[in-house]
Amino acid sequence: MAQKKTTTDHTAPQTAPWLLDLNPEQRQAVTHAAGHLLVVAGAGSGKTRTLASRVAHLIANGTDPGRILLLTFTRRAAQEMLKRAEACSPAPGAASRVWGGTFHATANRLLRVYAKPAGLSADFTVMDQGDAEDQLNVLRQEQGLHAKEKRFPRKSTCLAVYSRCVNGTEDIAEVLRRHFPWCANWSKELKILFQAYVTRKQERNVLDYDDLLLYWAELLTDSTLARDIGGRFDHILVDEYQDTNSLQARILGGMATGGARIMAVGDDAQSIYSFRAANVRNMLDFPKQFPGTTVVTLSQNYRSITPILATTNALIGQAQERFTKDLWSTRGDGQKPLLVTCKEESDQDRFIVERVLAHREEGIPLREQAVLFRAAHHSASLELELARRNIPYHKYGGLRFLEFGHIKDLIAFLRIVENPRDDMAWFRVLQLLPGVGPGIAARALRHVTEANRDPAALATFTAPASAVPALQGLALLLGEIYRTPALPPATQVERIRTFYDPLLKERYENAGARARDLQTLEQLATGYRSRRNFLSDLQLDPPTSTSELAGVPLLDEDWLVLSTIHSAKGCEWDVVHVMHASDGCLPSDMATGSPAEIEEELRLTYVAMTRARNFLYVEWPMRYYHTWHRHTDRHIYAQLSRFFSDAVRGTMQEAQSGADGSEDPAASDATARPIADRIRSRWA
């Protein structure tokens, strides 16, 4: 049951350490005393500092840290805020008791407590996206949908439709009409497929990512449970509120019925994830959903110089509906943003490289410079130019750590011993073994099911001779771990890794590097006391790469950053290039079907440009060739992005890039005037 509530209506001294470095708007947000609060935090306005100071302020004013819930979109963001709060908190160790984490991780934690009323067993496991797609594919084939005369949606599309329905709280017919029109004729079949999908998950005691939020939201529809769950907290702080979906907004509404005060922090001008069902209306309508809300706007920017802010303010000023805010800075003047017209893509590439190298000579490391683009393939020709010039770069937007096959393999072993009803984990592990295909795996799983789901029962399964040794070894491994729940997670990973190592060498290239990944995973497990917590953290908020687990590199490396704009959100660099600012690329020609889509593309452009601290370049080629090397003269002409209106261009410096990557002589008045005079003189 919920703990007894505490009150926090008295005020801390204005000289408290967590208040000293705040500007007046930040201080107003941090010391807010009554009712719900919406903080409209412009780009670079210090929202992390504001949230961390709010946590410290609440604790100092008597709030039990265990009754504060901090919701973020990454575990790292929550840890950073709580670390800052701890640094300035008057009570050592208090911030560590705050509930901090992602929506999904918090849902997982609450569902373990409220599993029974949710109709779950507390030992449920969570499928990642790949496993969810595979489960849908199994059902898709069981129902004969793969053999239809007309093309039925693939498993990834099916999951995307399902996820959109759940997170957007939309009817399937409306989801198909708006987002998947090519699937509209399959509405009835998809609905039947999703019914079977939900039933199969419930039978196997597994949830997918969407279920975590859905079960949480459904618990809150019961008024008694809503008061109990929401009553656990006095304050709920939500970061990046513009990125929440309709289901998450519904959850917050339910939690508020328990008496918790909601503090949402975000920037409607940076809402760019509608493809994940994020809904900018959550932020715009927050004062309506939570009556009596106080709105505080953070408009002082600590990141960019004044000329950059003048341009970005003019750009976002074209938005049809927004919280009005004009960012300002005390950082002073500098170079105006440069709008560069290039003859063609190769000129754009050369211009970017020359400027990158010039800034490097001025003392700006490559890793403090970034090139941003709307779609990953937009950097293809630039990557060739960087390779030709021997300039190292890192490109962001690839596979996450958990999506690599060898990582998914090892985690499947852990999922089996955590929840032996997890069929998808069983199928993955069994088919790793030599001599075991889909048919034998299915029979082996039936055998285990009939033996009350005891993994050790594999030892008595009658299998072809070629598969017996591996199955016997797997039965011994899983049986030992399953029957020894107190075995430390790192030890479990180590034993699985030893068994899996010969399979890894047979199945994958570059086995040495992959084996080191698994060793890193074992090291990560040493920080956990239970397998359940290790699995939950790893699957709900996985590291993006092995480098994220390895810590600071020992060598002083340097590289240019290439990134899609979506992946760049939350980052900042001294120098930023926004390339391919042509209509059709930015905005994307795939995202101009409605005013709402165009508005999001405008916000996407704004996000890209507000990543820059000191230097901002926007490049666009007038001509695109169909092949990079121009074996033919097939090309198309482009025009500047519609977002760069006369008002926006009036805040920028304009230039043209010629074939040599430098400023085009044809654009110089000194050159153009004599030529014009000579042409006129022919007819004098």
Secondary structure, DSSP 8 states (H G I E B T S, - for coil): ---------S---TT-HHHHT--HHHHHHHT--SS-EEEEE-TTS-HHHHHHHHHHHHHHTT--GGGEEEEESSHHHHHHHHHHHHHH-SSTTGGGGSEEEEHHHHHHHHHHHSTTTTT--TT-EE--HHHHHHHHHHHHHHTTGGG-SS----HHHHHHHHHHHHHTT--HHHHHHHH-GGGGGGHHHHHHHHHHHHHHHHHHTEE-HHHHHHHHHHHTTSHHHHHHHHTT-SEEEESSGGG-BHHHHHHHHHHHTTT-EEEEEE-GGG---GGGTB-THHHHTHHHHSTT-EEEEE-B-SSS-HHHHHHHHHHHTT-SS------B-SS------EEEEEEEHHHHHHHHHHHHHHHHHTT--GGGEEEEESSGGGGHHHHHHHHHTT--EEEESS--GGGSHHHHHHHHHHHHHH-TT-HHHHHHHHTTSTT--HHHHHHHHHHHHHTTT-GGGGGG----TTTHHHHHHHHHHHHHHHT-TTS-HHHHHHHHHHHHHHHHHHH-SSHHHHHHHHHHHHHHHTT-S-HHHHHHHHHHS--SSTHHHH-S-SS----EEEEEHHHHTT--EEEEEE---BTBBTTBTTS-SSHHHHHHHHHHHHHHHTTEEEEEEEEEEEEEESSTT-SS--EEE--B-TT--HHHHTTSEEEEE-TTSSB-GGG-HHHHHHHHHHHHHTT-
